[in-house]
């Protein structure tokens, strides 16, 4: 088995994070790629700074909301592809929040609020830059500009959880001088996680050896830990509530709480972190539907949280469509999908139908198997070398989407 470096283990333990896309593009409410996708708006784009007040971008509330949702870290877009920085670039250019109507260093507030509420702050930083001239004309000097930007972030905000880079996929044949960039981070922030989003077309790929976690942007995670170079890497899948990352007011394609919960659970199946995105409104406040959904996810996590943090895949297998098993210490957690709701036959479909979940590769022993939500003891039988768990339906009045049972050996 390959060793996990401590910072990578710590990152994996966080399990669930909140992604926040906020910047000048939020003002146009047409997604974070609006500068690129709507050339007719480019001329006026930088003057959006005069309206960027971020008045309701309340970092304390953001950290509190993350906490309520059960997220342990927040990744904030401190600079996105449009080149506008939410942090003080200290004269690197004037295209930053302190020079906007907001007149403040949002990164500073962000880190302070995270620290206050026990949330780990992560910095999203673009590598692709539509605004910065040198990105298009002199790639080498652009790399210097990028490194100077990152050096500021490494040295001005105290300890941070990590960097989330994004954009190398835009020029796959260029020399991004990654070694130098990452050396800088290791020097100033030795415990910081380094992520560089491999994008929609290279999910699960890691590129540079310093990368600590691979990404599965809007995909399905899979086993990714052992790719043969001897380094254990974490994984993270980012997902957004609708079809954009930045605010898009006419995007109604919101996923359901059910879908999001399944995404979270599918990530944990592979020890992957789940990074769930919101795109605040122009003034920085959070769209009600996103707030509400986050709160519902938090409600699920309050009941079943012990099964998603700090648990790991194990040898016990069941049919993929039934669910899966994770372990923690001597205990196991059985995640069961697609149960019915119990109740009177005139109101509940499938009432009384339980599901048989066959567990393979489990030692035949005396187990206590209990639903976490109500402590109900589940019956099981031993057939050949398998244990068949009789998973009972949801109690009338509930439907947890995914239900989790704790399996412990009975004390003799
Ligand atoms: C993509 C997009 C970007 C978004 C990111 C989030 O790479 O370019 O807009 O920030 O995905 O994962």
Boltz pocket constraint, residues with backbone or C-beta under 6 A from the ligand:
constraints:
  - pocket:
      binder: B
      contacts: [[A, 21], [A, 32], [A, 33], [A, 166], [A, 167], [A, 197], [A, 199], [A, 217], [A, 238], [A, 245]]
      max_distance: 6.0
